Structures are given as C-alpha cells and as structure tokens.
Amino acid sequence: MEIYPYYIAYVVILLAGCLMGSLLLIRVWRLRAVPGVYGLILSVACATEWSLAYVLEITRTNLAEKIVWAKLEYFGISYITLGMFIFTMYYSGHGLWLTTTRKTLLALLASLCFLAALTNEWHHRIWTDIHFTNGLPFGPLDLSHGEFFFFVVAFQYVLITVVTVLFFQIAMHGQSLYQSQARIMLTGMAFPWIANVMYITGLNPLPSLDLTPIALTLTNLFLAISFLRYRFMDLQPVAHNSVFNAMEDGVIVLDYKERIVDINPVGTFIFQNAGNVIGHDVTSLLPQWSEWQAANLGGEIHKEISIELAGEPLIFKVRTTSVIDQNGKRSGRVLLINDITEQKQAHERMVEANRLKGQLLASFGHDLRSPLGAVIGYAEMIKDGSFGPTSTEQEKAAAEILDSANQLLSFINNLVGQAQIETGKAILREYPFDVEEVIGPLLSTLNFHAHKKGLALVEYIDPELPKKLIGDQFWLRQIVMNLVHNAVKFTEKGSVTVRFVVKDETRWAIQVIDTGVGIPEDAQKRVFEAFEQVNNVQVSKQSGFGLGLSIVAKLASIMNGQIELKSEAGKGSMFTIILPMKEFVEPERVHLPPKIF
C-alpha cells in the first residue's frame, strides 16, 4: 500500500498537538473558577479532539470508519471558535453581553453544525461526495462539500472575526501591559485565518490535508501562555482601564526586573511627560530607588519625595506593594504615589498651633497661679486664725474657699500639663526626695475634700520602701492629686486609700483604691484618653474635662513606668502606677586627718 510520507509526518504533528492540548487543559483547568476561562477550556478541548479524530481519519483504512471519525471531527469544528469567542468576550470586558439566552442560541447553532455532520447520509448537505484521496486508504478523505458546509464555515468566520477585532482593539487602544498581551493573542489568531483560507482555496502546500486543527492548537497555545503568564482575567482590560485611569493617585507597575510596564494618567502628570518610560528602569523616574532598596532590602518602600509642578513644590508619598506569583515569589511591584502636600501643610499648621497653645497655656497658667496662690494663702491664714479669732462659720467659709481654689489650681495644672506633654515640653527634674514629701503637702486639701463627702482618706507607706528615692516630686504630686481627686469625685461612701509600696526589686508603685462607682470593662481603655469620660448617670453628674487620668497615664510613660487599672462597675477601682526603683544612696563621708601646722 502506497503511503505519502508527509501523511505520517502530519500525523506525528497532530499527535504532538494532542499532547500539547492535554497539558494545557490540565494547567488551565485549575483556573476554571475565573470568569470566561471555561471558554478557553472548551476551545483547547475541541482543538485536541479535532486533532485526535483527524489522526484516526487519516490512519484508518476502512472507508466507513474514516467517515465516522470525519463526523466526530465536527464536534471540535463546531465548538472550538465558540469557546474562543466566550473567552475573548470576558477578556475584553464584554462578558455581560453573554446572557443565558445568547449563550444558548450560540450553543444551539454550534450543535446544529455537529448534528448536520452526524446525519449527512440523510441530506448530503455537509458532504455531497466522499471517497479515498488518490484512491489510497491511508490518508485523509477527499470530500466534496454541500451548501450547509458553507453555513458552518460562515458561523466559524463570524465568531473568529469578532475575536480578532476585539484583540485588535485592545492591542491598539488598551493600556501598555494589556497591549503587549493582546498582541500576543492577535498573533495567535493569524494561524487559523491563514490555514483555513489555504484549505478552502486549495492553496494548501500539503495537498488534501486540513491544517486548521494545528493552526487552532497553536492559537490556543498563544492564548493559554499569555493567560497563564499574565493572569489576564484577574483584572480584565476594560475594568483595568476604568479603575487604572480613574484613580486619583499615581500608579506605576514594575516587573520583576524593576522595569516600568505601566503608568496611569495621574502618574504621567506627576512625572511630567513620562509616557515614554515604558520598558525603562524605575530609576529613570526615581533616581533614589537604588538607595531606597539598599536601605530596605526585600521590604516595602515608604518614602516622601518633592516634585515641582507648575512652579510649586509639592510633596508626594511613594509606597510599594509587591505582586506575588503562585510560587510565593515577587513578580513585580505596584507603586502608589499620592499628593500629601496639604496633609504636610496641615501638620505644620497643627504643630505651630500646638506651640502657640503651649505658650498661651503657660502664660495663662502663670497669670492664674499667682492670684490663686494669694487666694489659697489668705484662705489658709484666715482658717488658721492668723488674723485673729474666727467663728465656726468663718472657718467653714475659709475651708470652702481653700478647697475650691485648690480644685481650680489642680485644673489649671492639668491644662498646662496636658499642653506641655503634647508639645514635648514636659521635662523631668529628678532629685532625691522622701516619699512622705509627695503626699504631705497635699493632705490638707485631699482630707478636706474627702471628709466633706464623709469618706475616709487612708495613707499607707510600705516599710520596705527605701527612705529616699530619686524622681520628679512635682509630677509625682500631680499624679497623686489627680488620682485621689478622681477617686473622691466618684466615691459616695466608703474610703479612698493611697498606698506607696514595693512592687519588686526594681520597681515601686503608687496605688489609689476607692469604693466608688467603678468603671465598666468596655470603658477602661478610653478613660486614659484626653477629654474622655465614662457615660453613665452617676459620672455625668460630676464636673470635669476628663484630663486627669490622661495626664497620669502620659506622665507614667514619661517616667518609664506604666499604669494598671482594676475595676468593676459598682465595686470601686484600683489604679496602680508602677515606676522604676531609683534609690538614693547617701555618699560616704571621708574623714580627713587634722592638719598639722
């Protein structure tokens, strides 16, 4: 039996195409959940089926068997371009056009083509005559086509024309990254056009062989490689264009070699005529890039840069996000560049406002402390009888004046202290002190305030606590004053206890314990924020601006300490300020021998 050598060579090529198609199916199947990928899967499967059926048509020597396989080829012929069409519609952002009704109609037309081939004996509309090519059993069939064959061809040509046009539009008008991707696909679309035209017109260099299945296999290979390499459908080009172009921040996309593969219009505006930087290294836009990377190996970059636009210097924040591939490796970066000029200016204004506020409060505090000092001093003198005997009512009035003045002084100190802390001017002046000196000067004011509400004020100093410590007495008194005032304010009956205790070998603590209203668990973190107060009926009856606990917490932090709170609603609270133990050790006296003259 005579066999043309190129038949065997073509069978080998077809089998290679089947193997290639099977491998692509396995790879693409993993991404079947991505919209539109099922079209690519259908197209690859049809190309593989067509190639395999064509192999069997060529190699079978029985005419009836050859006809069966020729009919089965029409399954791939009928559905392959439909799969490409579905994939391309989703890829180009036209997926919504594919309603259930339209997809059903297209599937029915494809099925009609396949059904016509299966029933050709009844109507002879696909093939009018079938016989061996050159009278040889081994080889493709020599087919004379009927009028319905040209309907099948027209259906395929319409779909493949739409696919080609859509890829051409994206290649010409899409963003740079998608332009290159679409051009790869557009190149792949040339194969079926060339092969099918050669087969239909008889210009085939291999007589009687249909090169279309191989051409479509190559097309699917181009589509799949681009899809798997760039992951198109994760963000379809039309959606990409809409989002990318509409972003108010500049966006630059880099590949794994730090080359610019895309830049949005805002990025082009920021860097002024940067449209020709595609494919260039990122240092062409950001000369500091290498320096940034060297200072932050492998990490994300967050930097500020200054760029002059329209004669005005603007500040931009540059931050990166890595693009991670399926193997967990960085395949590129996305740079976001946003204008923070107004934010920087607002921050500078806020810093200046805080500075002025600090100056104002310092002046305000000084101006108020002086007359308040006089009020407190004269009230104490009247209460102590320095100006002569006083009646009970006068002593009571003097005590009320003294208490109110001290509360006002405490509020002024808190206000000034808050301003100093916010502006970074709260300076520690640490000297040796006796622990009793911290609470001693406060006792008269604190006792009066507590006794006025019928509360017992209890003081306890741990005997294990060193006699002298090193610290800032002014701020320590501020801590005690605020905690005790806070405890007395929110305690209606019972007691308030102030304890100075040893926490461990390296730390000591100030504890203020009350039997008051307590603090709900959900509010315990908020009470340490400035101007924050717990919202409940009992608390709302009390005056104050919510500065005391905020200042206590910040002072504890400045002193390298911490604050702890244990409280339960209705059962009181315990605030504990834990501070580093800095014991003062008296220097040893050196006894010198008497001088001899």
C-alpha positions in Angstrom: 0.0 0.0 0.0 1.5 3.3 -1.1 1.7 6.0 1.7 2.7 9.6 1.2 5.5 10.4 3.7 4.0 13.8 4.6 0.9 12.0 5.9 2.9 10.3 8.5 4.7 13.5 9.4 1.4 15.3 9.7 0.0 12.5 11.9 3.0 13.0 14.2 2.4 16.8 14.3 -1.3 16.2 15.1 -0.4 13.8 17.9 2.1 16.4 19.3 -0.8 18.9 19.2 -3.0 16.5 21.1 -0.3 16.1 23.8 0.2 19.9 23.9 -3.6 20.4 24.2 -3.9 17.8 27.0 -1.1 19.5 29.0 -2.8 22.9 28.5 -6.1 21.5 29.7 -4.6 20.3 32.9 -2.9 23.6 33.5 -5.9 25.8 32.6 -8.4 23.6 34.4 -7.0 24.8 37.8 -8.2 28.3 37.0 -11.7 27.3 35.8 -13.3 29.5 38.5 -12.0 32.6 36.8 -14.8 34.2 34.7 -14.5 33.3 31.0 -11.9 30.6 31.4 -14.4 27.9 30.7 -14.4 29.3 27.1 -10.7 28.7 26.8 -11.0 25.2 28.3 -13.7 24.4 25.7 -11.6 25.7 22.8 -8.5 23.8 23.9 -10.5 20.6 24.4 -12.1 21.0 20.9 -8.8 21.5 19.2 -7.4 18.4 20.9 -10.5 16.3 20.0 -10.4 17.6 16.4 -6.7 16.7 16.0 -7.2 13.2 17.5 -10.2 12.5 15.3 -8.3 13.7 12.3 -5.4 11.4 13.1 -7.9 8.4 13.2 -9.4 9.6 9.9 -6.0 9.6 8.2 -4.8 6.3 9.7 -7.9 4.2 9.3 -8.1 2.3 6.1 -11.8 1.3 6.1 -14.0 4.0 4.4 -16.9 3.6 6.8 -14.5 4.1 9.8 -12.9 7.1 8.2 -16.4 8.7 7.7 -17.2 8.1 11.4 -14.1 9.9 12.5 -14.7 12.7 10.0 -18.1 13.2 11.5 -16.7 13.3 15.0 -14.2 15.9 13.9 -17.2 18.2 13.6 -17.6 18.3 17.4 -14.3 20.2 17.6 -15.0 22.1 14.4 -18.5 23.2 15.7 -17.5 24.4 19.2 -13.9 25.5 19.1 -14.5 29.1 17.9 -17.4 29.4 20.3 -15.1 28.7 23.1 -12.6 31.3 21.8 -15.5 33.8 21.4 -16.7 33.3 25.0 -13.1 33.7 26.4 -12.5 36.8 24.4 -15.8 38.4 25.4 -14.9 38.1 29.0 -11.3 39.1 28.5 -12.3 42.3 26.7 -14.9 43.2 29.3 -18.0 42.3 27.3 -18.9 39.4 29.4 -22.3 40.9 30.3 -23.3 40.6 26.7 -23.2 36.8 27.1 -26.6 36.4 28.6 -28.0 32.9 29.2 -30.3 33.3 26.1 -27.5 34.4 23.8 -25.2 31.6 25.0 -28.0 29.1 24.5 -28.6 30.4 21.0 -24.9 30.2 20.1 -24.6 26.7 21.6 -27.7 25.6 19.5 -26.1 26.9 16.3 -22.9 25.0 17.1 -24.9 21.9 17.9 -26.7 22.2 14.6 -23.4 22.1 12.8 -22.4 19.0 14.6 -25.8 17.4 14.1 -25.7 18.1 10.4 -22.4 16.2 10.1 -23.7 13.2 12.0 -26.8 13.0 9.8 -25.1 13.7 6.5 -26.3 10.4 4.9 -29.9 11.7 5.1 -29.4 15.1 3.5 -25.9 15.2 1.9 -25.7 19.0 2.9 -22.3 18.8 4.5 -20.6 16.4 2.1 -22.1 15.6 -1.3 -19.4 13.0 -2.2 -16.9 11.1 -0.1 -14.0 8.8 -1.3 -10.3 8.0 -0.8 -7.8 10.6 -1.7 -5.9 9.4 -4.8 -7.6 6.1 -4.3 -5.3 5.3 -1.2 -6.9 4.0 2.0 -4.2 5.6 4.2 -4.7 9.3 4.2 -7.4 11.9 4.6 -10.8 11.7 2.8 -11.4 13.5 -0.4 -14.6 15.4 0.3 -16.9 17.4 -1.9 -18.8 20.0 0.2 -22.5 20.8 0.2 -24.2 24.1 0.9 -24.6 23.6 4.7 -20.8 23.2 5.0 -20.5 26.8 3.9 -23.0 27.8 6.6 -20.7 26.1 9.2 -17.8 28.0 7.7 -19.7 31.3 7.9 -20.6 30.7 11.5 -17.0 30.0 12.4 -15.8 33.0 10.4 -18.2 35.4 12.1 -17.1 34.3 15.6 -13.4 34.3 14.7 -13.7 37.7 13.1 -15.3 39.2 16.3 -12.4 37.6 18.3 -9.8 39.1 16.1 -11.4 42.6 16.1 -11.6 42.6 19.9 -8.0 41.6 20.3 -7.0 44.3 17.7 -8.9 47.0 19.6 -7.1 46.1 22.9 -3.8 45.9 21.1 -4.2 49.3 19.7 -6.0 51.2 22.4 -5.5 49.3 25.7 -3.0 50.1 28.5 0.6 49.3 27.7 0.7 46.0 29.6 -2.5 44.7 28.0 -1.4 46.0 24.6 1.5 43.6 24.7 -0.6 40.8 25.9 -3.3 41.3 23.3 -0.7 41.5 20.6 0.5 38.0 21.6 -3.1 36.8 21.3 -3.6 38.7 18.0 -0.5 36.9 16.6 -2.0 33.6 17.6 -5.3 34.5 15.7 -3.4 34.7 12.4 -2.8 31.0 12.3 -6.5 29.8 11.8 -7.1 32.5 9.2 -4.1 31.5 7.1 -4.7 27.8 7.4 -8.4 27.8 6.7 -8.0 30.1 3.8 -5.4 27.8 2.3 -7.7 24.8 2.8 -10.8 26.5 1.3 -9.0 28.0 -1.7 -6.9 24.9 -2.4 -3.6 26.8 -1.9 -2.5 24.2 0.7 1.2 23.3 0.3 0.2 19.8 1.6 -2.4 18.6 -0.8 -5.7 17.3 0.7 -4.6 17.9 4.3 -6.5 20.4 6.5 -4.0 22.5 8.5 -6.8 24.2 10.6 -6.6 21.9 13.7 -2.9 22.5 14.0 -3.4 26.2 13.5 -6.1 26.4 16.1 -3.9 24.4 18.5 -1.2 27.0 18.1 -3.8 29.7 18.6 -4.9 28.1 21.9 -1.2 27.8 22.9 -0.7 31.5 22.4 -3.9 32.3 24.3 -3.1 30.0 27.2 0.6 31.0 27.5 -0.4 34.7 27.8 -3.3 33.9 30.2 -1.1 31.8 32.4 1.8 34.1 32.4 0.0 37.4 32.9 -3.2 36.1 34.6 -5.4 38.3 32.4 -8.8 37.6 33.9 -7.8 38.5 37.5 -8.5 42.1 36.2 -10.0 42.3 32.8 -8.6 45.0 30.5 -11.8 47.1 30.4 -12.1 47.0 34.1 -8.4 47.7 34.4 -8.7 50.7 32.2 -11.6 52.1 34.1 -10.0 51.6 37.5 -6.5 52.4 36.5 -7.3 55.6 34.7 -9.9 56.8 37.3 -7.5 56.6 40.3 -6.7 59.9 41.8 -3.2 58.7 42.9 -0.3 58.0 40.6 0.2 54.3 39.9 3.3 52.7 38.4 3.6 49.0 37.7 7.0 47.3 37.7 8.0 43.9 36.5 10.4 41.6 38.4 13.4 43.4 36.9 12.1 46.8 38.2 11.2 47.9 34.7 8.2 50.1 34.2 5.4 48.2 32.4 2.5 50.6 33.0 1.8 54.0 34.4 -1.6 55.7 34.8 -2.5 59.2 33.6 -2.0 60.7 37.1 1.4 59.2 37.3 2.3 60.6 33.8 1.1 64.0 35.0 3.1 63.9 38.2 6.3 62.9 36.5 5.6 65.2 33.5 5.7 63.6 30.1 6.6 60.2 31.5 4.6 58.3 28.8 7.8 57.2 27.0 9.3 55.5 30.1 7.5 52.1 29.4 10.2 49.4 29.5 12.7 51.7 31.2 14.2 51.1 34.6 12.3 52.7 37.5 15.4 54.8 38.3 14.6 56.9 35.2 11.7 58.3 37.3 13.0 57.8 40.8 16.8 58.2 40.9 16.8 57.4 44.6 15.3 54.0 44.0 18.6 52.0 44.4 19.4 53.9 47.6 15.9 53.1 49.0 16.2 49.4 48.2 19.7 49.2 49.7 18.3 50.7 53.0 15.3 48.3 53.0 16.4 45.0 51.4 13.4 42.9 50.4 10.9 45.1 52.1 8.3 47.5 51.0 9.3 51.1 50.4 7.6 54.1 52.0 9.2 57.4 51.1 8.4 61.1 50.6 9.6 63.0 47.5 9.4 66.6 46.4 8.4 67.4 42.8 7.9 70.9 41.4 4.7 71.2 39.3 3.7 74.5 37.7 6.3 76.2 39.7 5.0 75.0 43.0 6.9 72.4 45.1 4.6 69.5 46.1 5.2 66.6 48.5 4.3 63.1 47.4 4.3 59.9 49.3 5.7 56.8 47.5 4.7 53.4 48.8 5.1 50.0 47.2 3.1 46.8 47.2 4.7 43.6 46.0 2.9 41.4 43.4 3.3 37.8 44.4 3.1 34.9 42.0 1.7 31.4 42.5 5.1 30.2 43.8 5.2 32.9 46.5 7.9 34.9 44.7 7.8 38.6 43.9 6.9 39.0 40.2 6.7 42.8 40.3 5.7 45.8 42.3 2.9 48.4 42.2 3.9 51.9 43.2 1.3 54.3 44.6 2.1 58.0 44.6 -0.2 60.3 46.3 0.0 64.1 46.9 0.3 64.8 50.7 1.2 68.5 50.3 -2.0 69.6 52.1 -1.5 67.0 54.8 2.0 68.2 55.4 0.9 71.8 55.5 -1.9 70.9 57.8 0.5 69.1 60.1 2.9 72.0 60.1 -0.1 74.3 61.0 -1.1 72.0 63.8 2.4 71.9 65.2 2.5 75.7 65.1 -0.9 75.9 66.7 0.2 73.5 69.4 3.3 75.6 70.0 1.1 78.7 70.3 -1.3 76.8 72.5 1.5 75.8 74.8 2.8 79.3 75.0 -0.8 80.6 75.7 -1.5 78.0 78.4 1.9 78.6 80.0 1.2 82.3 80.2 -2.4 81.6 81.2 -1.3 79.2 83.9 1.3 81.7 85.2 -1.2 84.5 85.3 -3.8 82.5 87.1 -1.5 80.7 89.5 -0.2 84.0 91.1 -3.7 85.3 92.2 -4.8 81.8 93.1 -1.7 81.5 95.3 -2.8 84.6 97.1 -6.3 83.3 97.5 -5.1 80.0 98.9 -2.6 81.6 101.2 -5.1 84.1 102.7 -7.7 81.5 103.0 -5.3 79.3 105.0 -4.3 82.2 107.2 -8.0 83.0 107.9 -8.7 79.3 108.6 -5.7 79.1 111.0 -6.6 82.3 112.8 -3.6 84.3 111.7 -5.8 87.5 111.6 -7.4 86.9 114.9 -10.2 84.6 116.3 -12.7 83.4 113.7 -16.1 81.9 114.2 -17.1 78.4 113.1 -18.9 79.8 110.0 -15.8 81.8 109.0 -13.6 78.8 109.3 -16.0 76.8 107.2 -16.2 79.5 104.6 -12.4 79.8 104.5 -12.2 76.0 104.1 -14.6 76.1 101.2 -12.6 78.9 99.5 -9.5 76.9 100.1 -11.0 73.7 98.6 -12.4 75.5 95.6 -9.2 77.3 94.9 -7.2 74.1 95.2 -9.6 72.4 92.7 -9.2 75.3 90.3 -5.4 75.2 90.7 -5.4 71.4 90.0 -7.5 72.0 86.9 -5.1 74.7 85.7 -2.1 72.5 86.4 -3.7 69.7 84.4 -4.5 72.0 81.5 -0.9 73.3 81.4 0.5 69.8 82.0 -1.5 68.5 79.0 -0.2 71.3 76.8 3.4 70.6 77.9 3.1 66.9 77.3 1.5 67.4 73.8 4.3 69.8 72.8 7.0 67.6 74.3 7.9 70.2 76.9 7.2 68.1 79.9 10.7 67.8 81.4 11.6 65.6 84.3 13.7 67.2 87.0 14.7 64.3 89.2 16.1 64.8 92.7 16.3 62.8 95.9 13.0 63.0 97.9 11.3 61.4 100.9 8.2 59.5 99.9 6.2 61.3 102.6 7.1 64.6 100.9 5.0 63.6 97.9 1.7 63.4 99.8 2.4 65.6 102.7 1.7 69.0 101.1 -1.5 67.6 99.6 -3.0 66.1 102.8 -4.9 69.2 103.9 -6.6 69.7 100.6 -7.2 66.0 100.0 -8.5 65.4 103.5 -10.9 68.3 103.4 -12.3 67.1 100.0 -12.7 63.6 101.3 -14.2 64.4 104.7 -16.6 66.8 103.1 -18.2 63.7 101.4 -17.9 61.6 104.6 -15.1 59.5 103.1 -12.1 58.1 105.0 -8.7 59.0 103.4 -6.2 56.3 104.3 -2.4 56.7 103.7 -0.1 53.7 103.7 3.7 53.7 103.1 5.4 50.2 102.7 8.1 49.9 105.4 10.2 48.0 102.8 10.2 51.1 100.6 13.5 52.9 100.6 13.5 56.1 102.7 14.7 58.2 99.8 14.0 57.8 96.1 15.1 59.8 93.1 12.3 61.4 91.0 10.4 64.5 90.0 8.3 65.5 93.0 6.2 68.0 91.1 4.9 65.4 88.6 4.5 62.7 91.3 2.3 65.0 93.3 0.4 65.8 90.1 -0.2 62.0 89.7 -1.3 61.5 93.3 -3.5 64.7 93.2 -5.3 63.6 90.0 -5.8 60.0 91.1 -7.2 60.9 94.6 -9.4 63.8 93.2 -10.8 61.3 90.7 -11.4 58.7 93.4 -13.1 61.1 95.8 -15.2 62.6 92.9 -16.7 59.2 92.0 -17.0 57.7 95.5 -20.1 58.4 97.5 -19.4 56.3 100.6 -16.6 54.2 102.0 -12.9 55.2 101.6 -10.1 56.2 99.4 -6.7 54.7 100.1 -3.3 55.9 98.9 -0.5 53.3 99.1 3.2 53.6 98.3 4.5 50.0 98.0 7.4 47.9 96.7 6.4 46.1 93.6 9.6 44.1 93.2 13.4 44.6 93.5 13.5 47.1 90.6 10.1 48.8 90.8 7.8 50.6 93.2 4.2 51.6 92.9 1.6 54.3 93.8 -1.8 52.8 94.3 -5.1 54.6 94.8 -8.0 52.4 95.7 -11.6 53.6 96.1 -15.0 52.1 96.8 -16.8 54.2 94.2 -18.9 53.6 91.1 -16.2 51.7 89.3 -15.6 51.6 85.5 -17.2 49.2 83.1 -14.8 47.0 81.3 -15.6 48.4 77.8 -14.7 51.9 79.0 -11.4 51.1 80.9 -9.2 51.9 77.9 -11.0 55.1 77.0 -10.6 56.7 80.4 -6.9 57.3 79.7 -7.7 59.4 76.6 -7.8 63.2 76.9 -11.2 64.8 77.4 -12.8 61.3 77.6 -15.3 60.4 80.4 -17.4 57.3 81.1 -21.0 57.7 80.0 -23.3 56.7 82.9 -25.7 58.5 85.1 -23.5 58.8 88.2 -20.5 60.0 86.2 -22.5 62.6 84.2 -23.4 64.3 87.5 -19.7 65.1 88.1 -17.9 68.1 86.7 -14.5 67.9 84.9 -13.0 67.8 81.5 -11.5 64.3 81.6 -7.9 65.4 81.6 -6.7 63.9 85.0 -6.3 60.2 84.0 -4.9 61.1 80.6 -2.1 63.2 82.2 -1.5 60.4 84.8 -1.0 57.8 82.0 1.3 60.1 80.0 3.4 61.1 83.0 3.8 57.4 83.9 5.1 56.8 80.4 7.5 59.7 80.5 8.8 58.3 83.8 9.4 54.9 82.0 6.6 53.4 84.1 3.1 52.1 83.4 -0.4 52.3 84.7 -2.7 49.4 85.5 -6.4 49.6 86.2 -8.6 47.0 88.0 -12.2 48.0 88.3 -15.7 46.6 88.3 -18.9 48.6 87.9 -20.4 49.4 91.3 -17.5 47.9 93.3 -14.8 50.5 93.1 -11.4 50.9 91.3 -7.7 50.5 91.9 -5.2 52.5 89.9 -1.6 51.4 90.1 1.3 53.5 88.8 4.4 51.3 88.5 7.7 53.2 88.4 11.4 52.2 88.2 13.1 52.0 91.6 15.7 54.6 91.8 17.0 54.5 95.4 19.1 57.4 96.6 22.3 56.4 98.4 23.9 58.9 100.7 27.5 59.4 99.7 30.0 58.2 102.2 31.8 60.9 104.2 35.5 60.9 104.0 37.2 61.7 107.3 40.4 63.7 106.7 43.2 63.7 109.3 43.6 67.0 111.1 46.0 69.5 109.7 49.2 70.0 111.5 50.7 73.4 111.3 
